[in-house]
Amino acid sequence: KVTVIEHELPIDQRICPNCDSPLHDMKTEVTRTLKLVPAHFEVEEHRRHVYTCRECEKNQGEGDKIPFVRADMPNLPIPGSFATPELIAGIINSKYTNAMPLARIEREFDRMDSVRISRQNMSNWVLHCSEKYFSRIYAHMRSTLLSKDILHADETWTKVVQQDGRDSKKKCYIWVYCSGAYDEPIIYYEFHENRASESAQKFLKDYKGFLHSDGYEVYHRLDPGITVVGCLAHIKRKFTDAIKALSPEEQKKTVCFKGQEYCDYLFHIEKKYKNDEPEERYKKRLTLLKPVMDAFLAWLKETKPLTVPKSQAYEAINYALKQWPYIENILLDGRLELTNNLVERSIRPFTIGRKNWVTMKTDRGAHDSAMVYSIIQTALANNLKIYEYLVYLLKQMPNTDFNQYPELIEKFVPWSKELPANCYKTKN
């Protein structure tokens, strides 16, 4: 929105200072400034008119029913609640995009307009919308993601205060999966009570394709139809951590510095064809990347017997050798990545939020939060404005008959081409 403010001379001052002749408007100098309009609350009063027939009233006999006709009114996201799509979207955006705990949002609302909405009410609204509406998008995201040839996977911890109605503070896990760099971005969070292999096996039981991961061995015990692709960034990190306490001069004298150099050189080569098409990347990797990988592997095998067992250098080299069968899979397809950074970046918003809200109250809340995070992070990856997108969902989904037309869910997913223009961020 642009508000135009005109600055003009009064008529009686439009006189030439030299000859007293009238001045004419020669040009307009434009200065643009940016103004912040603080958020505020507005009350909407919906007046639904009800109509009846006076003739029927006049001629009403015993037992006759007089017809009542009500004007149409859109369904609200939560029947019987004063919460509008805009209010719920604002709360979700604040908590899940900007990492604000509900207690802080509660205080902010009170400071803004002395509006008192308890954090429990806000939590209940989010739970209701997650289970009633977002769960449909979440299920569609899962099936679409598992149809892709390439996935990335990682996991991070969270704490749940209550489980089965009793105090717990148990350490649980959020598993995160995302699509490859050449597919439409889909980021899928899934809550599990532990980090056991069953969590990954359940999600990936019917999956066939490539799976990027770190060195967590759970991923290496999956179905044979899954080809695991290792992460060079994790290998480099082992070498870097082993020498980070040393001075630059001392670092150069260590074997770990040599291992770090190999990793850096591989990354340097990879940048040369970063923007090429997958087929071209595949060919250049075989000619440019593979010889250096072969030399790195030979160096690892030669150097391992020369290092002290259980030393940091030994552990770094041993880790690289164990991961090598998975690192080599980068050469199988030009769409693959040399690192698992794509999904690790997708985990970061959750870890930032975790620092603020510390724990989740229940398993139900953790599961529903995973749904909301999935939709918001996927929306961000698809260049959407989160608040506008959420408002659109919460206005349209309560008025869509998914039972009769389940295929309409495709209109609402974050990568849909049918989203309104105002949901997209404008490109500078």
C-alpha positions, 0 to 999 in steps of 0.5 A: 500500500502506498499513501501519497502525500502532496506538498504544494505551495499555497496559491498566494505564494506561487509568485516569482521572487524576481519578477512577481509573475505566477509560478507554474508546477515544473516537476514533482520530487518524490521521496519514499519513506517506510512507515510501520503501522503497529498491529491492533485489534478490530471487532467484527460483528456478524449480523445474520439476517433471518427472514420469514413470510408474513402471509404464512404468519397470517394464514397459519393453522394449527400445526403449520410451520412457518418457514425461516430463511437465513442469509448465508454466512461463511463458516468460522474456523472454530464454531462458537468461538470469537477467534477469526482466521486473522487472529489464529493466523497471527498467533500461529505465525508468532509462535511457529515462524517467529519462535515466540512462546504463547506466554509472551504472545499473551502479554503482548496482546495485553500490552497492545489493546488490553485484550486478554486471551489466555495461552490455554485458549490460544493453545486450544485454537491451534490444536483444533485447527491443526487437527481439523484442517492442517492434518489434511495438508500434512497427510498430503505432504507425506504421500507426495514426499514419499513419491519423490526419488530423493529425500533428506533426513535428520532428527533433533530432540525435544522434551515433553512435560507430560505423557499419559497424564503424568509428569515426565520431561522425557527426551523425545525426538522430532524427525525431519524429512525434506525433498531434494534440491530439484523437486518442489520444496517439501519439509516434513516434521514428525514427532516420535517418543524416541530415536529408535530405528522403528521411527525411520522404518515406519516412515520409510517402509514403502520408500524406494530411492535415495536418502541423504543422511548423516552417519547415524547408523539407523539410516544404514539399516533400512530397506535395501531399496533405499540408497543412503547418501552420506554427508561430506560436511560431517566428515569435515567436521570431525577433522575440524573439531580435532584441530580447532584448539590449535594455533594456525601454525600447529594445525598445518602440522597435523594429519587432520589438517590434511583431511580438512584440506581434502574436504575443502577441495572437494567442496571447491570442485562441487561449486564449479558445476553447482548450477548445471543441469543434473545430467551435466553434474553427473558427468563432471563429477565422474571426471572432476570429483571422482579422482580427488575422492579416490585420492582422499580414500587412498590417503585415509587408508594409508594414514589410519595405521599411522595414527594413535588408536582412540585419538581424535585423528584416529576417530576422524579418519575411522569415521570417514572410512565408515561413511565412505560407502555412502559418500561414494553414492554421490556419483550415482545421480546428478541430482544428489548433494554432497551434504545433508545441509538441506534438511539441517537448515530445515531443522534450525527453526525448530531448535531456535523455537526450542530455546524459547519455549524449552518444552512441549506440554503433551505428546498431542501438542508435540504431534500437532506442532510437528504438523504446523512446523511442516506447513510453515517451513514448506510454505517459507521454502515455496516463497509464501507469506506465512500470515496471508497463507494461514489466513487463506487456509483458515477462511477457505478450508472450513468452507470446503467439502473435503468429504465429497471432494477430497482432491480439493486439498491440492488447492491448499498445499504450499506448492499449489499453483492455485494460491492467491497472489497475495500469498506470495512474497514479491520479488525485489 
